[in-house]
Amino acid sequence: MEEGIFQDRVALVTGAGSGIGRATAELLSRQGASIACADINPEGLDQTVSNIQNAGGSAISIECNVADSEAVDAMIQTCIDEFGKLNILANVAGVLAIEHTHLTDNAVWDRVLGINLNGTFYSSRAAIPHLLKSKESAIVNVASLAGLMGQAYCAAYCSSKAAVVNLTRVMAVEYLKRGLRVNCVCPGAVSTPLIQNFAPPENADLELIKRLSLGTKSAEPQEVAEAISYLASPSARSINGVALPLDHGVHAA
Ligand SMILES: NC(=O)c1ccc[n+]([C@@H]2O[C@H](COP(=O)([O-])OP(=O)(O)OC[C@H]3O[C@@H](n4cnc5c(N)ncnc54)[C@H](O)[C@@H]3O)[C@@H](O)[C@H]2O)c1
């Protein structure tokens, strides 16, 4: 993708303190955007913002728990106060929980749905009035391959990501005529702390987990960042409401 494609654009990236969010914030910055980096983890945020600034880009850091709607409203307002506008929202923040469905307690269910689904909704809801002020704007959500299929031991995660896929479609239909496109990416395994900390639950049937890969390697966060950048860019102007698998064909199989 062309350098400078996002010149004069402002992007807000949640989950920017690590993994896919950091790679996305850094890529959009190299492509010319000013970046509002949001995350619950201040150390991770500091690292991302210094990486961007050291490379000559413009970035601010906003500490925010996306599961808290008031904090999310304040996050969007901080971005507007600092940069005066918002053109791109990348909803990347997310958490994974692994457990047998019948052992998944309310706290785990509520945490995963609260961050992955509510966080995506709260951020989009607060951002949309600002996104609609620009002629061409985009939301890119990070769902997951887990949102397109049933994966054992991931009830809360799969449910949250499937809901993100359909929330994406709803917003895509609702706002297209007003200049806002909404898409999501559905990665399989990506080499980030989220997957590196993956451990099957006790007494898991490992055969059920193996079917999630076609024997391929995990993707790098940069590959997901490139897909997010493309979907947010004018080159994707006719692409709206898609859930793009980045999974080496596992979903197809
Ligand atoms: N890594 C994978 O294999 C994979 C596959 C498919 C989808 N995803 C999705 O990609 C997204 C990014 O994950 P990653 O792999 O980069 O993991 P990661 O753990 O490296 O990054 C997730 C980031 O989200 C932040 N975060 C967590 N809870 C938050 C909250 N309440 N408010 C704000 N920020 C919060 C974390 O601090 C972290 O910086 C997630 O939505 C995840 O579900 C990851």
The ligand as an SDF file (V2000), in Angstrom:
LIG
                    3D

 44 48  0  0  0  0  0  0  0  0999 V2000
   -3.7280  -13.2660   18.0840 N   0  0  0  0  0  0  0  0  0  0  0  0
   -4.6230  -14.0020   17.4490 C   0  0  0  0  0  0  0  0  0  0  0  0
   -4.3970  -15.1760   17.1280 O   0  0  0  0  0  0  0  0  0  0  0  0
   -5.9500  -13.3850   17.0720 C   0  0  0  0  0  0  0  0  0  0  0  0
   -6.7560  -14.0840   16.1570 C   0  0  0  0  0  0  0  0  0  0  0  0
   -7.9890  -13.5440   15.7930 C   0  0  0  0  0  0  0  0  0  0  0  0
   -8.3910  -12.3440   16.3340 C   0  0  0  0  0  0  0  0  0  0  0  0
   -7.5920  -11.7030   17.2280 N   0  0  0  0  0  0  0  0  0  0  0  0
   -8.0860  -10.4430   17.7750 C   0  0  0  0  0  0  0  0  0  0  0  0
   -7.1390   -9.4340   17.5250 O   0  0  0  0  0  0  0  0  0  0  0  0
   -7.3250   -8.3970   18.4760 C   0  0  0  0  0  0  0  0  0  0  0  0
   -5.9730   -7.9690   19.0170 C   0  0  0  0  0  0  0  0  0  0  0  0
   -5.4180   -9.0450   19.7230 O   0  0  0  0  0  0  0  0  0  0  0  0
   -3.8610   -9.3920   19.7050 P   0  0  0  0  0  0  0  0  0  0  0  0
   -3.7310  -10.7410   19.1600 O   0  0  0  0  0  0  0  0  0  0  0  0
   -3.1000   -8.2620   19.1210 O   0  0  0  0  0  0  0  0  0  0  0  0
   -3.6150   -9.5420   21.2720 O   0  0  0  0  0  0  0  0  0  0  0  0
   -2.7650   -8.6770   22.3040 P   0  0  0  0  0  0  0  0  0  0  0  0
   -3.0550   -9.2930   23.6140 O   0  0  0  0  0  0  0  0  0  0  0  0
   -1.3710   -8.5750   21.8370 O   0  0  0  0  0  0  0  0  0  0  0  0
   -3.4360   -7.2270   22.2080 O   0  0  0  0  0  0  0  0  0  0  0  0
   -4.6960   -6.9360   22.7450 C   0  0  0  0  0  0  0  0  0  0  0  0
   -4.6510   -5.5120   23.2900 C   0  0  0  0  0  0  0  0  0  0  0  0
   -5.9620   -5.1750   23.7580 O   0  0  0  0  0  0  0  0  0  0  0  0
   -5.8010   -4.4800   24.9880 C   0  0  0  0  0  0  0  0  0  0  0  0
   -6.9990   -4.5870   25.8100 N   0  0  0  0  0  0  0  0  0  0  0  0
   -7.4370   -5.6880   26.4720 C   0  0  0  0  0  0  0  0  0  0  0  0
   -8.5260   -5.3720   27.1790 N   0  0  0  0  0  0  0  0  0  0  0  0
   -8.7830   -4.0550   26.9590 C   0  0  0  0  0  0  0  0  0  0  0  0
   -9.7700   -3.1620   27.4220 C   0  0  0  0  0  0  0  0  0  0  0  0
  -10.7140   -3.5470   28.2800 N   0  0  0  0  0  0  0  0  0  0  0  0
   -9.7290   -1.8770   26.9860 N   0  0  0  0  0  0  0  0  0  0  0  0
   -8.7550   -1.4690   26.1410 C   0  0  0  0  0  0  0  0  0  0  0  0
   -7.7740   -2.2680   25.6890 N   0  0  0  0  0  0  0  0  0  0  0  0
   -7.8020   -3.5490   26.0930 C   0  0  0  0  0  0  0  0  0  0  0  0
   -4.6120   -5.1600   25.6560 C   0  0  0  0  0  0  0  0  0  0  0  0
   -4.0460   -4.3540   26.6830 O   0  0  0  0  0  0  0  0  0  0  0  0
   -3.6820   -5.3660   24.4710 C   0  0  0  0  0  0  0  0  0  0  0  0
   -2.8260   -4.2640   24.2930 O   0  0  0  0  0  0  0  0  0  0  0  0
   -8.2790   -8.9460   19.5300 C   0  0  0  0  0  0  0  0  0  0  0  0
   -9.5730   -8.4180   19.3020 O   0  0  0  0  0  0  0  0  0  0  0  0
   -8.2590  -10.4330   19.2800 C   0  0  0  0  0  0  0  0  0  0  0  0
   -9.4520  -11.0630   19.6700 O   0  0  0  0  0  0  0  0  0  0  0  0
   -6.3870  -12.1830   17.5930 C   0  0  0  0  0  0  0  0  0  0  0  0
  1  2  1  0
  2  3  2  0
  2  4  1  0
  4  5  1  0
  4 44  2  0
  5  6  2  0
  6  7  1  0
  7  8  2  0
  8  9  1  0
  8 44  1  0
  9 10  1  0
  9 42  1  0
 10 11  1  0
 11 12  1  0
 11 40  1  0
 12 13  1  0
 13 14  1  0
 14 15  2  0
 14 16  1  0
 14 17  1  0
 17 18  1  0
 18 19  2  0
 18 20  1  0
 18 21  1  0
 21 22  1  0
 22 23  1  0
 23 24  1  0
 23 38  1  0
 24 25  1  0
 25 26  1  0
 25 36  1  0
 26 27  1  0
 26 35  1  0
 27 28  2  0
 28 29  1  0
 29 30  1  0
 29 35  2  0
 30 31  1  0
 30 32  2  0
 32 33  1  0
 33 34  2  0
 34 35  1  0
 36 37  1  0
 36 38  1  0
 38 39  1  0
 40 41  1  0
 40 42  1  0
 42 43  1  0
M  CHG  2   8   1  16  -1
M  END
$$$$
